[in-house]
Amino acid sequence: MSAEPILTSDVFGLTKTAPFSRRGFMTASAAVAAGYTLAAGPVRADVIKTDTEGLDAGDTKIKVADGDMPGYFARPKGASNPPVVLVAMEIFGLHEYIKDVTRRLAKLGAFAVAPDYYFRKGDLTKVTDIKELLPLVNAKPSSRPR
């Protein structure tokens, strides 16, 4: 007589050792995401344009330590206390796709804000060569603004 438990397929997967660690998974995921972003390049094709009907949307300025950071926002008209979503832009600047994402999120009921993180570097949507863009976004300031 055998006293070994019979494992069903859904439980058996929980008992196996993972092929790599969580750190390995996160590192591989970050590398894939970075590779995709570089391969995708700046948005050049026609973009989807979500309308602003029923929304308050537009350019805005966000106060930061050394001035005003440009941004784009969209929120449902008349919504009180909607959830806030911060839309992280790509290295290609605050372009139309990122603005469209904020409008789509607002259509779903959120107050979406997309800040232009690289505003001190200029308008990155105008840079067409990735070889010119990478040094701009990879440069680190010598000190943090206070």
DSSP file with accessible surface (Angstrom, degrees, kcal/mol):
  #  RESIDUE AA STRUCTURE BP1 BP2  ACC     N-H-->O    O-->H-N    N-H-->O    O-->H-N    TCO  KAPPA ALPHA  PHI   PSI    X-CA   Y-CA   Z-CA
    1    1 A M              0   0  242      0, 0.0     2,-0.4     0, 0.0     0, 0.0   0.000 360.0 360.0 360.0 138.5    0.0    0.0    0.0
    2    2 A S        -     0   0   92      1,-0.1     0, 0.0     2,-0.1     0, 0.0  -0.836 360.0-166.9-107.5 139.2    1.3    3.5   -0.9
    3    3 A A        +     0   0  105     -2,-0.4    -1,-0.1     2,-0.1     0, 0.0   0.180  47.5 126.1-105.7  14.7    0.8    6.6    1.2
    4    4 A E        -     0   0  154      1,-0.1     2,-0.1     0, 0.0    -2,-0.1  -0.579  61.7-122.1 -76.1 133.0    1.8    9.1   -1.5
    5    5 A P        -     0   0  106      0, 0.0     2,-0.6     0, 0.0    -1,-0.1  -0.418  19.3-123.2 -72.3 149.9   -0.8   11.8   -2.1
    6    6 A I        -     0   0  163     -2,-0.1     2,-0.5     0, 0.0     0, 0.0  -0.843  25.8-150.7 -94.0 121.1   -2.2   12.1   -5.6
    7    7 A L        -     0   0   83     -2,-0.6     2,-0.1     4,-0.0     0, 0.0  -0.824   6.1-139.0 -97.0 128.5   -1.6   15.7   -6.9
    8    8 A T    >>  -     0   0   79     -2,-0.5     4,-2.7     1,-0.1     3,-0.6  -0.390  31.6-102.6 -76.5 164.4   -4.0   17.1   -9.4
    9    9 A S  H 3> S+     0   0  111      1,-0.2     4,-1.3     2,-0.2    -1,-0.1   0.844 120.5  53.8 -61.0 -34.2   -2.6   19.2  -12.2
   10   10 A D  H 34 S+     0   0  116      1,-0.2     4,-0.3     2,-0.2    -1,-0.2   0.849 115.3  39.6 -71.4 -29.2   -3.5   22.5  -10.7
   11   11 A V  H X> S+     0   0   57     -3,-0.6     3,-1.1     2,-0.2     4,-0.7   0.846 106.2  65.0 -85.6 -32.8   -1.7   21.6   -7.4
   12   12 A F  H >X S+     0   0  104     -4,-2.7     3,-1.3     1,-0.3     4,-0.7   0.893  96.4  57.5 -59.6 -38.4    1.2   19.9   -9.1
   13   13 A G  H 3< S+     0   0   47     -4,-1.3     3,-0.4     1,-0.3    -1,-0.3   0.795 101.3  57.1 -64.0 -25.7    2.3   23.3  -10.7
   14   14 A L  H <4 S+     0   0  146     -3,-1.1    -1,-0.3    -4,-0.3    -2,-0.2   0.683 103.5  53.6 -77.6 -17.5    2.6   24.8   -7.3
   15   15 A T  H << S+     0   0   82     -3,-1.3    -1,-0.2    -4,-0.7    -2,-0.2   0.581  88.1  96.7 -94.8 -10.5    5.1   22.2   -6.1
   16   16 A K  S  < S-     0   0  136     -4,-0.7     2,-0.3    -3,-0.4    -3,-0.0  -0.493  81.0-109.9 -79.5 150.4    7.6   22.7   -8.9
   17   17 A T        -     0   0  138     -2,-0.2    -1,-0.1     1,-0.1    -2,-0.1  -0.609  38.2-109.9 -77.4 135.3   10.6   24.9   -8.6
   18   18 A A        -     0   0   68     -2,-0.3    -1,-0.1     1,-0.1     3,-0.1  -0.337  20.2-124.1 -64.3 146.0   10.4   28.0  -10.7
   19   19 A P  S    S+     0   0  126      0, 0.0     2,-0.3     0, 0.0    -1,-0.1   0.767  90.6   3.4 -67.4 -22.2   12.8   28.1  -13.6
   20   20 A F  S    S-     0   0  112      3,-0.0    -2,-0.0     0, 0.0     5,-0.0  -0.975  86.9 -89.4-154.8 167.8   14.3   31.3  -12.4
   21   21 A S     >  -     0   0   73     -2,-0.3     4,-2.5     1,-0.1     5,-0.2  -0.176  38.0-106.8 -74.6 169.4   14.0   33.7   -9.4
   22   22 A R  H  > S+     0   0  215      1,-0.2     4,-2.7     2,-0.2     5,-0.2   0.894 123.6  53.1 -61.3 -38.9   11.7   36.7   -9.1
   23   23 A R  H  > S+     0   0  201      2,-0.2     4,-2.6     1,-0.2    -1,-0.2   0.927 108.8  48.7 -63.2 -43.2   14.7   38.9   -9.6
   24   24 A G  H  > S+     0   0   26      2,-0.2     4,-2.5     1,-0.2    -2,-0.2   0.910 111.6  49.9 -62.1 -41.3   15.6   37.1  -12.8
   25   25 A F  H  X S+     0   0  109     -4,-2.5     4,-2.6     2,-0.2    -2,-0.2   0.932 112.2  46.5 -62.6 -46.7   12.0   37.4  -14.0
   26   26 A M  H  X S+     0   0  118     -4,-2.7     4,-2.5     2,-0.2    -2,-0.2   0.902 112.9  50.0 -65.2 -39.3   11.9   41.2  -13.3
   27   27 A T  H  X S+     0   0   92     -4,-2.6     4,-2.2    -5,-0.2    -2,-0.2   0.938 113.0  45.8 -64.2 -44.7   15.3   41.7  -15.0
   28   28 A A  H  X S+     0   0   50     -4,-2.5     4,-2.4    -5,-0.2    -2,-0.2   0.911 112.7  51.1 -64.9 -40.4   14.2   39.8  -18.1
   29   29 A S  H  X S+     0   0   47     -4,-2.6     4,-2.5     1,-0.2    -2,-0.2   0.914 110.3  48.9 -63.5 -42.4   10.9   41.6  -18.1
   30   30 A A  H  X S+     0   0   62     -4,-2.5     4,-2.7     2,-0.2     5,-0.2   0.905 110.9  50.5 -64.4 -40.0   12.6   45.0  -17.9
   31   31 A A  H  X S+     0   0   64     -4,-2.2     4,-2.5     2,-0.2    -2,-0.2   0.916 111.3  47.9 -64.8 -41.3   15.0   44.1  -20.7
   32   32 A V  H  X S+     0   0  106     -4,-2.4     4,-2.6     2,-0.2    -2,-0.2   0.935 112.9  48.4 -64.5 -44.1   12.1   43.0  -22.9
   33   33 A A  H  X S+     0   0   54     -4,-2.5     4,-2.5     2,-0.2    -2,-0.2   0.920 112.8  47.7 -63.1 -43.0   10.2   46.2  -22.2
   34   34 A A  H  X S+     0   0   51     -4,-2.7     4,-2.4     2,-0.2     5,-0.2   0.921 111.9  50.1 -64.7 -41.7   13.2   48.3  -22.9
   35   35 A G  H  X S+     0   0   38     -4,-2.5     4,-2.5    -5,-0.2    -2,-0.2   0.916 111.1  49.0 -63.3 -40.1   13.9   46.5  -26.1
   36   36 A Y  H  X S+     0   0  165     -4,-2.6     4,-2.7     2,-0.2     5,-0.2   0.932 109.9  51.3 -64.2 -44.7   10.3   46.9  -27.3
   37   37 A T  H  X S+     0   0   42     -4,-2.5     4,-1.5     1,-0.2    -2,-0.2   0.925 113.7  44.0 -60.1 -44.5   10.4   50.6  -26.5
   38   38 A L  H  < S+     0   0   86     -4,-2.4    -1,-0.2     1,-0.2    -2,-0.2   0.893 115.0  48.8 -67.7 -38.7   13.6   51.1  -28.5
   39   39 A A  H  < S+     0   0   86     -4,-2.5    -2,-0.2    -5,-0.2    -1,-0.2   0.866 107.6  55.1 -69.3 -34.6   12.3   48.9  -31.4
   40   40 A A  H  < S-     0   0   55     -4,-2.7    -1,-0.2    -5,-0.2    -2,-0.2   0.871  91.8-171.9 -67.5 -35.2    9.0   50.7  -31.5
   41   41 A G     <  -     0   0   17     -4,-1.5    51,-0.1    -5,-0.2    -2,-0.1  -0.005  40.2 -27.1  68.4 178.9   10.7   54.1  -32.0
   42   42 A P  S    S-     0   0   29      0, 0.0     2,-0.4     0, 0.0    88,-0.0  -0.302  78.7 -94.8 -63.5 151.4    8.9   57.4  -31.9
   43   43 A V        +     0   0   56      1,-0.2    53,-0.1    49,-0.1     4,-0.1  -0.531  59.0 152.1 -71.0 120.8    5.3   57.4  -32.9
   44   44 A R        +     0   0  138     -2,-0.4    -1,-0.2     2,-0.1     3,-0.1   0.526  43.2  85.3-124.0 -19.5    5.2   58.3  -36.6
   45   45 A A  S    S-     0   0   79      1,-0.2     2,-0.1     0, 0.0    -2,-0.0  -0.298  96.7 -73.5 -80.5 170.3    2.0   56.6  -37.9
   46   46 A D        -     0   0  169      1,-0.1     2,-0.2    -2,-0.0    -1,-0.2  -0.445  57.5-141.7 -62.1 136.2   -1.5   58.1  -37.7
   47   47 A V        -     0   0   55     -2,-0.1     2,-0.3    -3,-0.1    -1,-0.1  -0.652  15.7-103.3-102.8 157.8   -2.7   57.9  -34.2
   48   48 A I        -     0   0  117     -2,-0.2     2,-0.6     1,-0.0    52,-0.1  -0.589  34.3-152.2 -73.0 137.6   -6.0   57.1  -32.7
   49   49 A K        -     0   0  141     -2,-0.3     2,-0.4    51,-0.0    48,-0.1  -0.897   3.6-158.7-120.6 101.2   -7.7   60.3  -31.6
   50   50 A T        -     0   0   25     -2,-0.6    53,-0.1     1,-0.1    54,-0.1  -0.660  25.5-122.2 -76.1 131.5  -10.1   59.9  -28.7
   51   51 A D        -     0   0   84     -2,-0.4    -1,-0.1     1,-0.1     0, 0.0  -0.179   4.8-130.7 -72.4 167.9  -12.5   62.9  -28.7
   52   52 A T    >   +     0   0   73      3,-0.1     3,-2.4     5,-0.0     2,-0.2   0.219  55.9 139.2-104.1  15.4  -13.0   65.2  -25.7
   53   53 A E  T 3  S+     0   0  154      1,-0.3     3,-0.1     3,-0.0    -2,-0.0  -0.402  79.8  10.7 -63.3 125.8  -16.8   65.0  -25.6
   54   54 A G  T 3  S+     0   0   44      1,-0.3    23,-2.6    -2,-0.2     2,-0.3   0.550 116.0 100.4  82.2   8.2  -17.8   64.8  -22.0
   55   55 A L  E <   -A   76   0A   9     -3,-2.4     2,-0.6    21,-0.3    -1,-0.3  -0.891  66.9-140.3-124.3 153.6  -14.3   65.6  -20.8
   56   56 A D  E     +A   75   0A  58     19,-2.9    19,-2.2    -2,-0.3     2,-0.3  -0.976  48.0 154.7-100.7 121.4  -12.3   68.5  -19.5
   57   57 A A  E     +A   74   0A  34     -2,-0.6     2,-0.3    17,-0.2    17,-0.2  -0.992   1.8  98.7-149.0 153.1   -8.9   68.0  -21.2
   58   58 A G  E     -A   73   0A  18     15,-2.1    15,-2.4    -2,-0.3     2,-0.1  -0.926  64.4 -41.5 157.7-178.0   -5.9   70.0  -22.3
   59   59 A D  E     +A   72   0A 120     -2,-0.3     2,-0.3    13,-0.2    13,-0.3  -0.412  54.8 176.3 -73.3 152.3   -2.4   71.2  -21.6
   60   60 A T  E     -A   71   0A  53     11,-2.4    11,-2.0    -2,-0.1     2,-0.4  -0.919  27.6-122.7-147.9 170.5   -1.5   72.2  -18.1
   61   61 A K  E     -A   70   0A 130     -2,-0.3     2,-0.5     9,-0.2     7,-0.0  -0.978  18.8-156.4-120.6 136.1    1.5   73.3  -16.0
   62   62 A I  E     -A   69   0A  53      7,-2.9     7,-3.4    -2,-0.4     2,-0.2  -0.958  22.5-121.4-115.8 122.6    2.6   71.4  -12.9
   63   63 A K  E     +A   68   0A 168     -2,-0.5     2,-0.3     5,-0.2     5,-0.2  -0.445  39.2 170.4 -65.7 128.4    4.5   73.4  -10.2
   64   64 A V  E >   -A   67   0A  42      3,-2.8     3,-1.5    -2,-0.2    -1,-0.0  -0.795  50.2 -85.8-129.0 175.8    7.9   71.8   -9.5
   65   65 A A  T 3  S+     0   0   77      1,-0.3    81,-0.1    -2,-0.3     3,-0.1   0.821 124.0  28.9 -54.8 -38.0   10.9   73.1   -7.5
   66   66 A D  T 3  S-     0   0   91     79,-0.1     2,-0.3     1,-0.0    -1,-0.3   0.027 128.6 -52.2-117.7  27.7   12.5   75.1  -10.3
   67   67 A G  E <  S-A   64   0A  34     -3,-1.5    -3,-2.8     2,-0.0     2,-0.5  -0.996  81.9 -32.5 148.0-148.4    9.5   76.2  -12.5
   68   68 A D  E     -A   63   0A  68     -2,-0.3    -5,-0.2    -5,-0.2    -3,-0.0  -0.965  43.9-149.6-119.1 124.5    6.5   74.7  -14.2
   69   69 A M  E     -A   62   0A  26     -7,-3.4    -7,-2.9    -2,-0.5    48,-0.1  -0.793  23.1-124.3 -90.6 128.3    6.5   71.3  -15.8
   70   70 A P  E     +A   61   0A  35      0, 0.0    46,-2.6     0, 0.0     2,-0.3  -0.371  41.4 159.9 -67.5 152.5    4.2   70.9  -18.9
   71   71 A G  E     -AB  60 115A   2    -11,-2.0   -11,-2.4    44,-0.2     2,-0.4  -0.938  33.8-126.2-158.2 177.2    1.6   68.2  -18.7
   72   72 A Y  E     -AB  59 114A  18     42,-1.6    42,-3.2    -2,-0.3     2,-0.3  -0.993  25.7-174.7-134.3 140.4   -1.6   67.0  -20.2
   73   73 A F  E     -AB  58 113A  34    -15,-2.4   -15,-2.1    -2,-0.4     2,-0.3  -0.938  10.9-177.7-133.6 158.6   -4.8   66.1  -18.3
   74   74 A A  E     +AB  57 112A   0     38,-2.1    38,-2.8    -2,-0.3   -17,-0.2  -0.952  10.7 163.9-153.1 138.2   -8.2   64.7  -19.0
   75   75 A R  E     -A   56   0A  93    -19,-2.2   -19,-2.9    -2,-0.3    36,-0.2  -0.987  43.7 -92.7-150.1 153.5  -11.1   64.1  -16.6
   76   76 A P  E >   -A   55   0A  24      0, 0.0     3,-1.3     0, 0.0   -21,-0.3  -0.455  48.7-108.0 -67.6 138.5  -14.8   63.4  -16.9
   77   77 A K  T 3  S+     0   0  129    -23,-2.6     3,-0.1     1,-0.2   -22,-0.0  -0.475  99.9   7.3 -65.7 134.9  -16.9   66.6  -16.8
   78   78 A G  T 3  S+     0   0   84      1,-0.2     2,-0.3    -2,-0.2    -1,-0.2   0.471  89.3 143.7  76.2   2.1  -18.8   66.9  -13.5
   79   79 A A    <   -     0   0   50     -3,-1.3     2,-0.6    31,-0.1    -1,-0.2  -0.583  39.6-147.8 -76.8 133.2  -17.2   63.9  -11.8
   80   80 A S  S    S-     0   0  112     -2,-0.3    -3,-0.0     1,-0.2    -1,-0.0  -0.909  72.4 -11.8-104.8 125.0  -16.6   64.4   -8.1
   81   81 A N  S    S-     0   0  159     -2,-0.6    -1,-0.2     1,-0.1     3,-0.1   0.906  81.6-177.5  59.2  52.4  -13.6   62.8   -6.6
   82   82 A P        -     0   0   28      0, 0.0    28,-0.2     0, 0.0    -1,-0.1  -0.380  37.3 -90.2 -74.5 159.1  -12.6   60.5   -9.6
   83   83 A P        -     0   0   90      0, 0.0    28,-3.3     0, 0.0     2,-0.5  -0.407  43.3-127.3 -65.1 147.4   -9.6   58.1   -9.2
   84   84 A V  E     -c  111   0A 105     26,-0.2     2,-0.5    -3,-0.1    28,-0.2  -0.850  22.9-170.3-102.9 132.5   -6.3   59.7  -10.3
   85   85 A V  E     -c  112   0A  51     26,-2.4    28,-2.3    -2,-0.5     2,-0.6  -0.988  13.0-148.8-123.3 126.0   -4.1   57.9  -12.8
   86   86 A L  E     -c  113   0A 112     -2,-0.5     2,-0.7    26,-0.2    28,-0.2  -0.850  14.0-150.2 -92.6 118.8   -0.6   59.1  -13.5
   87   87 A V        -     0   0   12     26,-3.2     2,-0.6    -2,-0.6    15,-0.0  -0.829   8.1-146.3 -94.5 115.2    0.3   58.4  -17.1
   88   88 A A        -     0   0   71     -2,-0.7    28,-0.1    26,-0.1    26,-0.1  -0.717  16.0-141.2 -85.3 121.3    4.0   57.8  -17.5
   89   89 A M        -     0   0   17     -2,-0.6     5,-0.1    26,-0.4     2,-0.1  -0.303  13.7-115.0 -76.5 164.7    5.3   59.0  -20.9
   90   90 A E    >   -     0   0   60      3,-0.5     3,-1.1     1,-0.1    -1,-0.1  -0.308  38.0 -93.5 -86.8 179.8    7.9   57.3  -23.0
   91   91 A I  T 3  S+     0   0   31      1,-0.3     3,-0.1    -2,-0.1    -1,-0.1   0.610 115.5  77.8 -71.7  -7.8   11.3   58.7  -23.8
   92   92 A F  T 3  S-     0   0    5      1,-0.3    -1,-0.3   -51,-0.1    35,-0.1   0.324 104.8-110.2 -86.7   8.0    9.9   60.2  -27.0
   93   93 A G    <   -     0   0    0     -3,-1.1     2,-1.9    31,-0.1    -3,-0.5  -0.273  51.3 -42.0  96.1 179.7    8.2   63.1  -25.2
   94   94 A L  S    S+     0   0   19     -5,-0.1    -1,-0.1    -3,-0.1     2,-0.1  -0.572  81.0 164.4 -86.1  76.5    4.6   64.0  -24.4
   95   95 A H     >  -     0   0   23     -2,-1.9     4,-1.9    -5,-0.1     3,-0.4  -0.282  53.4 -86.6 -94.6-179.2    3.3   63.1  -27.8
   96   96 A E  H  > S+     0   0   56      1,-0.2     4,-2.6     2,-0.2     5,-0.2   0.818 121.4  58.7 -61.8 -34.2   -0.3   62.5  -29.1
   97   97 A Y  H  > S+     0   0   92      2,-0.2     4,-2.2     1,-0.2    -1,-0.2   0.939 107.1  47.1 -62.6 -43.5   -0.4   58.8  -28.1
   98   98 A I  H  > S+     0   0    6     -3,-0.4     4,-1.9     1,-0.2    -2,-0.2   0.918 112.4  50.4 -64.9 -39.8    0.2   59.6  -24.5
   99   99 A K  H  X S+     0   0   43     -4,-1.9     4,-1.9     1,-0.2    -1,-0.2   0.907 109.0  52.2 -63.8 -38.6   -2.4   62.4  -24.6
  100  100 A D  H  X S+     0   0    1     -4,-2.6     4,-2.6     1,-0.2    -2,-0.2   0.898 105.2  54.9 -65.0 -38.8   -4.8   59.9  -26.2
  101  101 A V  H  X S+     0   0   30     -4,-2.2     4,-2.5     1,-0.2    -1,-0.2   0.919 106.5  51.6 -60.5 -41.9   -4.2   57.5  -23.4
  102  102 A T  H  X S+     0   0    0     -4,-1.9     4,-2.1     1,-0.2    10,-0.3   0.913 110.7  48.4 -63.1 -39.1   -5.1   60.2  -20.8
  103  103 A R  H  X S+     0   0    3     -4,-1.9     4,-2.3     2,-0.2    -2,-0.2   0.906 110.2  51.2 -67.1 -39.6   -8.4   60.8  -22.7
  104  104 A R  H  X S+     0   0   90     -4,-2.6     4,-1.0     2,-0.2    -2,-0.2   0.917 110.4  49.0 -63.2 -41.0   -9.2   57.1  -22.9
  105  105 A L  H  <>S+     0   0   46     -4,-2.5     5,-2.1     1,-0.2     3,-0.4   0.898 110.2  51.5 -65.1 -38.6   -8.7   56.8  -19.1
  106  106 A A  H ><5S+     0   0    1     -4,-2.1     3,-1.9     1,-0.2    -2,-0.2   0.888 103.8  57.1 -65.1 -37.2  -10.9   59.8  -18.5
  107  107 A K  H 3<5S+     0   0   91     -4,-2.3    -1,-0.2     1,-0.3    -2,-0.2   0.799 104.4  54.3 -62.0 -26.4  -13.6   58.3  -20.7
  108  108 A L  T 3<5S-     0   0  150     -4,-1.0    -1,-0.3    -3,-0.4    -2,-0.2   0.432 132.2 -93.5 -86.7  -0.7  -13.4   55.3  -18.2
  109  109 A G  T < 5S+     0   0   29     -3,-1.9    -3,-0.2     1,-0.3     2,-0.2   0.500  83.9 123.2 107.9   5.7  -14.0   57.7  -15.3
  110  110 A A      < -     0   0    9     -5,-2.1     2,-0.8   -28,-0.2    -1,-0.3  -0.625  62.7-126.5-100.4 158.0  -10.5   58.6  -14.1
  111  111 A F  E     - c   0  84A  55    -28,-3.3   -26,-2.4    -2,-0.2     2,-0.4  -0.910  39.6-167.3 -95.9 105.1   -8.7   61.9  -13.7
  112  112 A A  E     -Bc  74  85A   0    -38,-2.8   -38,-2.1    -2,-0.8     2,-0.4  -0.828  11.4-174.4-104.7 135.9   -5.6   61.2  -15.8
  113  113 A V  E     -Bc  73  86A  26    -28,-2.3   -26,-3.2    -2,-0.4   -40,-0.2  -0.996   8.5-168.4-130.5 131.9   -2.4   63.3  -15.8
  114  114 A A  E     -B   72   0A   0    -42,-3.2   -42,-1.6    -2,-0.4     2,-0.2  -0.912  13.1-161.5-120.5 100.3    0.6   62.9  -18.0
  115  115 A P  E     -B   71   0A   8      0, 0.0     2,-1.2     0, 0.0   -26,-0.4  -0.525  23.0-123.1 -79.3 151.4    3.6   65.1  -16.9
  116  116 A D    >   -     0   0   15    -46,-2.6     3,-1.6     1,-0.2   -28,-0.1  -0.756  29.6-175.8 -92.8  89.6    6.5   65.8  -19.3
  117  117 A Y  T 3  S+     0   0   93     -2,-1.2     3,-0.4     1,-0.3    -1,-0.2   0.791  79.1  48.2 -59.5 -31.7    9.4   64.4  -17.2
  118  118 A Y  T >   +     0   0   67      1,-0.2     3,-2.2    -3,-0.1     4,-0.4   0.085  69.8 124.6 -99.4  26.1   12.0   65.6  -19.7
  119  119 A F  G X   +     0   0   42     -3,-1.6     3,-1.2     1,-0.3    -1,-0.2   0.811  68.6  61.6 -60.5 -28.2   10.8   69.1  -20.2
  120  120 A R  G 3  S+     0   0  133     -3,-0.4    -1,-0.3     1,-0.2     3,-0.1   0.702  99.7  56.9 -70.0 -17.9   14.2   70.5  -19.2
  121  121 A K  G <  S-     0   0   85     -3,-2.2    -1,-0.2     1,-0.4    -2,-0.2   0.464 115.6-111.5 -89.3  -6.4   15.7   68.8  -22.2
  122  122 A G    <   -     0   0   37     -3,-1.2     2,-1.1    -4,-0.4    -1,-0.4  -0.526  59.9 -28.1 104.5-172.2   13.4   70.5  -24.7
  123  123 A D    >   -     0   0   77     -2,-0.2     3,-1.6     1,-0.2     4,-0.3  -0.676  54.4-173.2 -84.2  99.1   10.6   69.1  -26.8
  124  124 A L  G >  S+     0   0    3     -2,-1.1     3,-1.0     1,-0.3    -1,-0.2   0.670  76.7  74.4 -70.9 -14.5   11.6   65.5  -27.4
  125  125 A T  G 3  S+     0   0   40      1,-0.2    -1,-0.3    -3,-0.1   -32,-0.1   0.722  93.3  56.1 -69.1 -16.4    8.7   65.0  -29.8
  126  126 A K  G <  S+     0   0  152     -3,-1.6     2,-0.6     2,-0.0    -1,-0.2   0.596  84.0  95.2 -88.4 -14.2   10.8   67.0  -32.3
  127  127 A V    <   +     0   0   26     -3,-1.0     3,-0.0    -4,-0.3     6,-0.0  -0.706  46.6 175.1 -82.4 120.8   13.9   64.7  -32.1
  128  128 A T        +     0   0  104     -2,-0.6     2,-0.6     1,-0.1    -1,-0.2   0.658  55.7  74.8-101.6 -18.1   13.7   62.2  -34.9
  129  129 A D    >>  -     0   0   66      1,-0.1     4,-1.7     2,-0.0     3,-1.3  -0.861  64.6-152.3-103.4 122.6   17.0   60.3  -34.5
  130  130 A I  H 3> S+     0   0   55     -2,-0.6     4,-2.6     1,-0.3    -1,-0.1   0.827  97.1  63.0 -60.8 -29.5   17.3   57.8  -31.6
  131  131 A K  H 34 S+     0   0  168      1,-0.2    -1,-0.3     2,-0.2    -2,-0.0   0.795 108.4  41.7 -67.4 -26.6   21.1   58.5  -31.5
  132  132 A E  H <> S+     0   0  116     -3,-1.3     4,-0.7     2,-0.1    -1,-0.2   0.771 115.2  51.7 -84.6 -29.9   20.3   62.1  -30.6
  133  133 A L  H  X S+     0   0    2     -4,-1.7     4,-2.0     1,-0.2     3,-0.5   0.913  98.9  60.7 -75.8 -44.5   17.6   61.2  -28.2
  134  134 A L  H  X S+     0   0   54     -4,-2.6     4,-2.2     1,-0.2     5,-0.2   0.888 101.9  51.1 -58.4 -44.6   19.3   58.6  -26.0
  135  135 A P  H  > S+     0   0   81      0, 0.0     4,-0.9     0, 0.0    -1,-0.2   0.882 110.3  52.4 -61.2 -32.2   22.1   60.9  -24.7
  136  136 A L  H  < S+     0   0   59     -4,-0.7     3,-0.3    -3,-0.5    -2,-0.2   0.943 115.7  37.1 -65.9 -47.8   19.4   63.4  -23.7
  137  137 A V  H  < S+     0   0   13     -4,-2.0    -1,-0.2     1,-0.2    -3,-0.1   0.724 117.3  51.5 -82.0 -19.3   17.3   61.0  -21.7
  138  138 A N  H  < S+     0   0  114     -4,-2.2    -1,-0.2    -5,-0.3     2,-0.2   0.571  83.7 107.3 -91.7 -10.4   20.2   59.1  -20.2
  139  139 A A     <  -     0   0   49     -4,-0.9    -3,-0.0    -3,-0.3     0, 0.0  -0.499  58.9-150.8 -69.9 134.4   22.1   62.2  -19.0
  140  140 A K        -     0   0  188     -2,-0.2    -2,-0.1     2,-0.0    -1,-0.0  -0.880  18.1-115.4-106.3 138.0   21.9   62.5  -15.2
  141  141 A P        -     0   0   99      0, 0.0     3,-0.1     0, 0.0    -1,-0.0  -0.350  18.9-125.6 -68.1 153.1   22.1   66.0  -13.6
  142  142 A S  S    S+     0   0  130      1,-0.2     2,-0.3     2,-0.0    -2,-0.0   0.766  91.8   8.4 -71.5 -24.4   25.1   66.7  -11.4
  143  143 A S  S    S-     0   0   85      3,-0.0    -1,-0.2     0, 0.0     3,-0.0  -0.992  80.7-107.8-151.7 155.8   22.8   67.6   -8.5
  144  144 A R        -     0   0  184     -2,-0.3     2,-0.1    -3,-0.1    -2,-0.0  -0.613  40.1-108.9 -81.6 142.3   19.1   67.5   -7.7
  145  145 A P              0   0   72      0, 0.0   -80,-0.1     0, 0.0    -1,-0.1  -0.417 360.0 360.0 -66.1 146.3   17.2   70.7   -7.6
  146  146 A R              0   0  243     -2,-0.1    -3,-0.0   -81,-0.1     0, 0.0  -0.848 360.0 360.0-115.6 360.0   16.3   71.7   -4.1
